[in-house]
């Protein structure tokens, strides 16, 4: 197994993957599936307003961006360890990562009263961004 060389990571690819994931999430959880997601989680409009008030937008969005950057960084490091050097290799890696994330997410979902639709909305989003991020990082070179 190889080692991780931080200096050889493609930081532009990591940043682009993180920003692209953030933008997809914005569309996914508002225009595309926002209402279905709220319904699946049992959130009323009043509950959503309370949650938004408890986390100011700058804190919420900056935290999301940091998380997406960390995810893209992790994908880049794993790509380097696995020797991924193409979009296709990235897609394969992204799929394996998604399987792990989907299984972990399902173990968290089982004891909740969130509908299976809620799980699917989140999991398909993760599927898309992990495959896209890994493909982008693989294509650009780690």
C-alpha positions as CSV (number, residue, x, y, z in Angstrom):
1,X,0.0,0.0,0.0
2,X,1.2,3.5,-0.8
3,X,1.6,6.5,1.4
4,X,-0.2,9.8,1.3
5,X,1.8,12.7,0.0
6,X,-0.1,15.9,0.8
7,X,2.1,17.9,-1.6
8,X,1.0,15.8,-4.5
9,X,-2.8,16.2,-4.0
10,X,-4.6,18.3,-6.6
11,X,-5.9,21.1,-4.3
12,X,-7.9,22.7,-7.1
13,X,-9.7,19.5,-7.8
14,X,-10.5,19.1,-4.1
15,X,-11.9,22.6,-3.9
16,X,-13.9,22.2,-7.1
17,X,-15.3,18.9,-5.8
18,X,-16.3,20.5,-2.5
19,X,-17.9,23.6,-4.0
20,X,-19.8,21.4,-6.6
21,X,-21.1,19.2,-3.8
22,X,-22.2,22.3,-1.8
23,X,-24.0,23.6,-4.9
24,X,-25.7,20.3,-5.6
25,X,-26.8,20.1,-2.0
26,X,-28.4,23.5,-2.3
27,X,-30.4,22.5,-5.3
28,X,-31.1,19.0,-3.9
29,X,-32.5,20.0,-0.6
30,X,-34.5,23.0,-1.8
31,X,-35.8,23.0,-5.4
32,X,-35.6,19.3,-6.1
33,X,-36.5,17.5,-2.9
34,X,-36.8,20.1,-0.2
35,X,-40.5,19.5,0.5
36,X,-40.3,15.7,0.2
37,X,-37.3,15.7,2.5
38,X,-39.2,17.8,5.1
39,X,-42.2,15.6,4.9
40,X,-40.1,12.4,5.2
41,X,-38.5,13.7,8.4
42,X,-41.9,14.9,9.8
43,X,-40.8,18.6,9.9
44,X,-43.5,21.3,9.9
45,X,-42.8,24.7,8.6
46,X,-42.7,26.0,12.1
47,X,-40.0,23.3,13.1
48,X,-37.9,24.3,10.1
49,X,-38.1,28.0,11.1
50,X,-37.0,27.1,14.6
51,X,-34.1,25.0,13.3
52,X,-33.0,27.7,11.0
53,X,-33.1,30.3,13.8
54,X,-31.0,28.1,16.0
55,X,-28.2,27.8,13.4
56,X,-27.5,31.2,11.7
57,X,-27.0,30.8,7.9
58,X,-23.3,31.8,8.0
59,X,-22.6,29.1,10.6
60,X,-24.7,26.5,8.8
61,X,-23.3,27.1,5.3
62,X,-19.7,27.5,6.4
63,X,-19.9,24.2,8.4
64,X,-21.3,22.4,5.4
65,X,-18.5,23.8,3.2
66,X,-15.9,22.6,5.6
67,X,-17.4,19.2,5.8
68,X,-17.6,18.9,2.0
69,X,-13.9,20.0,1.8
70,X,-12.9,17.3,4.3
71,X,-14.9,14.7,2.3
72,X,-13.2,15.8,-1.0
73,X,-9.8,15.7,0.8
74,X,-10.5,12.2,2.0
75,X,-11.5,11.1,-1.5
76,X,-8.3,12.6,-2.8
77,X,-6.2,10.8,-0.2
78,X,-7.9,7.5,-0.9
79,X,-7.4,8.0,-4.6
80,X,-3.7,8.5,-4.1
81,X,-3.5,5.4,-1.9
82,X,-5.4,3.4,-4.5
83,X,-3.5,4.7,-7.4
84,X,-6.6,6.2,-9.1
85,X,-5.6,8.1,-12.2
86,X,-8.8,8.4,-14.2
87,X,-12.4,9.3,-14.0
88,X,-13.4,5.6,-14.3
89,X,-11.1,4.7,-11.5
90,X,-12.6,7.5,-9.5
91,X,-16.1,6.3,-10.1
92,X,-15.2,2.8,-8.9
93,X,-13.7,4.3,-5.7
94,X,-16.7,6.6,-5.2
95,X,-19.0,3.7,-5.5
96,X,-17.2,1.7,-2.9
97,X,-17.2,4.8,-0.6
98,X,-20.9,5.2,-1.2
99,X,-21.6,1.6,-0.2
100,X,-20.0,2.3,3.1
101,X,-21.8,5.6,3.6
102,X,-25.1,4.1,2.6
103,X,-24.8,1.2,5.0
104,X,-23.8,3.5,7.9
105,X,-26.7,5.8,7.0
106,X,-29.1,2.9,7.0
107,X,-28.0,1.8,10.5
108,X,-28.7,5.3,11.6
109,X,-32.0,5.4,9.8
110,X,-33.4,2.1,11.1
111,X,-34.2,3.3,14.7
112,X,-35.7,6.6,13.6
113,X,-39.2,7.5,12.4
114,X,-37.9,9.1,9.2
115,X,-39.6,7.4,6.2
116,X,-37.6,5.3,3.8
117,X,-38.1,8.2,1.3
118,X,-36.0,10.4,3.6
119,X,-33.2,7.9,3.6
120,X,-33.3,7.6,-0.2
121,X,-33.2,11.3,-0.7
122,X,-30.1,11.6,1.4
123,X,-28.5,8.4,0.1
124,X,-29.0,9.2,-3.6
125,X,-27.5,12.7,-3.0
126,X,-24.5,11.0,-1.4
127,X,-24.2,8.6,-4.3
128,X,-24.2,11.4,-6.8
129,X,-21.7,13.6,-5.0
130,X,-19.3,10.8,-4.1
131,X,-19.2,9.4,-7.6
132,X,-18.9,12.9,-9.1
133,X,-16.2,14.0,-6.7
134,X,-14.1,10.9,-7.1
135,X,-14.4,11.0,-10.9
136,X,-13.4,14.6,-10.9
137,X,-10.4,14.0,-8.6
138,X,-9.4,10.9,-10.5
139,X,-9.6,12.7,-13.9
140,X,-7.6,15.7,-12.7
141,X,-5.1,13.6,-11.0
142,X,-5.0,13.3,-7.3
